[in-house]
Structure formats: C-alpha cells, structure tokens
Amino acid sequence: MNFRHPLSLLLLLLGIQIAPAEAATCQTAPVKEIPLALTNLDFKPGSAHPVGARLGAKWSNHQYVNYAMCDAEATLRLVVSSTSGLVPASGPGRYQTGIPGTELEIGFGYNADEYAEMFADAGWELSVPASKLTNQWVRIPRKIVARLIRTGSYVPRTGEMGPVSFEARLMNGTQTLQVFAINNVTLTLTNNVILMSCVADRREIQVPMGPVAASVVRAGTAPERRYSMDVKCAGGPENAPAPVKVYFVGDTTPDGVLRLSPQPGTAAGVGIALSAADGTKLPFSDRANALDMAWIEKLNGMDRYRFEGSAKYVAIPDEAGPRPGRADAVMTYVLDYN
C-alpha cells in the first residue's frame, strides 16, 4: 500500500508562496495642492422649504482637476482629513452652524447642480477597474459644495457662522493624489421667507360640557360651551403677521359630528357638534379648508394667535337614543403655517 503520494503532494502545495499584487499607482492631471478660499456663503431662500430640505447651496469658485489615472486596479476615496471650527451634527457630512433650525452639509460635485453621491465625512469612493487602466482617465469630483439644511421649524431672519476651515484628501490607499482645502469660510444667512415656529400655550385644552338631559339633546336645545386656544410664534415677519391656520383630527360621523370616546357606560346616539366663533363647522382631516387663527399681538418678538370655538351635544339621527351615560370625546388640533 502506498499512501505517501497524497501527503507529499500536500506538502508541496503548502510550500508554494503567492507573491502579493503590486499596489496601484495613480495620478491626477496635474497632481497639485490648491488651497481655496470660498467667498462668504450668503444663502437667500427664494421660497419656503419644509424641514429637511436644502435652503441653499454654494459651490467653490475654482475647479480642481476632475480626472485620475491608475496603472492597476484601485479604489479611490475622498475623505475629510481635518477640520477647524466645525462641530459634527445629525448625520454624515453635517455640521452645526449655531443658527437655529439649520445645519451645514459639506459635499463634493462635478459641476453646478451635479452632486457626487457622497458626504464629506462619510467619504466618496470609486473603484478603478482593469478596463480603465493606463492612459484612460477616470472622472472624479472637482468642486466643493456647502449646503444649508433646514432642520427645525424656526429659522431666524439673519444668522452667521464661522470662520471655519476644512481639508479633504483624494486618496489611493495611503497615497495622496489631491488636496481640497477651504480656509476661513464665513456663512451668512439672509432669510427672506417665513420660517417660523409655533407652540401652543396649553398642549391640552379641556372643555367642561356639564350634565345635559337626554331630552334636551333630543330636542336640539343643548347649550353651547365656548372655548379658546392660544399659540405663540417666533420668526414671523416684522411688518405684518403671517397666516396661521388650524384644522382638526378626530373620530367623526360623515357630517362632521365628533363621536364619543368608547368606554363603559358611554351614552348612545349622542355626538358633539363643533364650530368656530362665526358658526363655521370645524374642518376634520381637511388641511385645504383649515381655519384662520386671529392674530392678537406681538410681544417680545413673539406673535400671539387665538382660535375661539364652541361645542354642544347633538343627537346622531342614525343611532338609537339619545340614551344617558358618559359623554366624553377627544380631538386633536393641527397648526398649519409656513
């Protein structure tokens, strides 16, 4: 029996050493460090933008080279290597501005409005395949773009950030191909649209309906109970109040009567009719028909608004009753502004 041949073959295979592949060498055209100084970033939004949208963008004035060449397969990365005066914010490439309701997003791109799909501190990455080797240029980002992002309801009329500096490097492994440097940038915000924030004086408003006889509800003569709610808003225009509207959400009948909350001992055949001070029925889940809130005053830079309405018990025709019992109901109001 001869069992040595497989063992000899195994030892022979283990003795083979694989030479490591040579690292790719890449270059840009030309390889040159170009420190840049952006002009002041003066953002002037042209219209209102929702939270999460970009208020404006500023591209670097000069262009870096935007092609690279490698002699072997490689992976190029563009990453931020140092910053000064920049404090990380909510996500990749986001930095605090010190201006309420905003963050600065730093990225890269090819030309105006042609963004690279990356963010500064997350890195931009491009694989250079064998089909794109020597004498074939690979396109890379060549401009820096700073974008102001709305992150909150309230954005002041003016604001300033800076100066800040940062540096990004185009890397092939440990090889630096290109340096993007921005020095002493000042961001100036000029807000020519209404970007304000409103809060209610009271998050919960209770309307005591009082005891009402079922016979009175059946006759349609239940008393009306008045209520009001106030909100205050920051960031509105100086010369005239901005419009603030309100609509409502709740469990209603098809004709807009608020149903009672289901609980043990609840009354039957009864709902709550709700209207504004002028008798207009409250709009439920209907933003298009939201009602105006009345402006009351401006005090310490805050605009105060008020909504007044009334509520009363009514019979629901399609249900048996009214029958006595507990008659509580809940609705939510939604403020509509900006």
HURA-V40881 format. One record per pair of residues at least 6 apart in sequence whose ideal C-beta (glycine too) atoms are under 6 Angstrom apart, sorted by sequence separation. I is the first residue (numbers start at 0). J is the second residue. If there is no record, write none. Layout:
BEGIN
i: [I:I]
j: [J:J]
END
This chain:
BEGIN
i: [48:88:108:117:131:215:235:251:259:274:282:88:96:108:168:169:296:314:107:115:169:249:250:273:295:85:86:93:94:44:127:168:211:294:295:93:42:92:106:167:258:292:293:42:92:257:88:92:105:166:256:257:292:275:165:208:256:40:164:206:164:206:162:163:37:161:162:35:161:204:115:161:255:35:92:160:91:92:92:159:255:91:200:91:158:109:199:276:108:251:107:197:275:108:156:247:249:197:274:28:107:108:143:154:246:247:248:27:195:196:273:28:106:195:196:195:246:271:272:27:79:105:154:194:195:246:79:272:25:26:104:153:153:246:269:270:25:78:104:152:245:244:245:270:23:24:76:77:101:102:268:289:244:245:268:23:25:76:102:193:243:23:75:100:268:100:268:74:268:269:58:100:216:267:268:73:99:100:240:267:99:72:266:269:271:69:266:265:98:264:265:266:243:245:264:240:70:97:96:235:259:260:68:233:260:259:260:66:67:231:232:257:67:231:257:65:230:65:229:63:85:227:228:62:84:62:85:153:227:83:153:249:226:59:82:247:248:58:59:225:81:247:58:79:80:223:224:245:246:56:57:79:80:223:245:56:77:98:221:221:244:55:77:53:54:243:76:53:54:75:216:52:217:73:216:50:48:211:206:217:40:42:216:213:213:197:197:37:47:25:32:34:35:36:39:40:41:42:43:37:39:43:44:27:27:25:47]
j: [54:94:114:123:137:221:241:257:265:280:288:95:103:115:175:176:303:321:115:123:177:257:258:281:303:94:95:102:103:54:137:178:221:304:305:104:54:104:118:179:270:304:305:55:105:270:102:106:119:180:270:271:306:290:181:224:272:57:182:224:183:226:183:184:59:184:185:59:185:228:140:186:280:61:118:186:118:119:120:187:283:120:229:121:188:140:230:307:140:283:140:230:308:142:190:281:283:232:309:64:143:144:179:190:282:283:284:64:232:233:310:66:144:233:234:234:285:310:311:67:119:145:194:234:235:286:120:313:67:68:146:195:196:289:312:313:69:122:148:196:289:289:290:315:69:70:122:123:147:148:314:335:291:292:315:71:73:124:150:241:292:73:125:150:318:151:319:126:320:321:111:153:269:320:321:127:153:154:294:322:155:129:323:326:328:127:324:324:158:324:325:326:304:306:325:302:133:160:160:302:326:327:136:301:328:328:329:136:137:301:302:328:139:303:330:139:304:141:305:141:163:305:306:141:163:142:165:233:307:164:234:330:308:142:165:330:331:142:143:309:166:332:144:165:166:309:310:332:333:144:145:167:168:311:334:146:167:188:311:312:335:147:169:146:147:336:170:148:149:171:312:149:314:171:314:149:149:312:310:321:145:147:321:321:323:334:336:181:192:171:178:180:181:182:185:186:187:188:189:184:187:191:192:176:177:176:337]
END
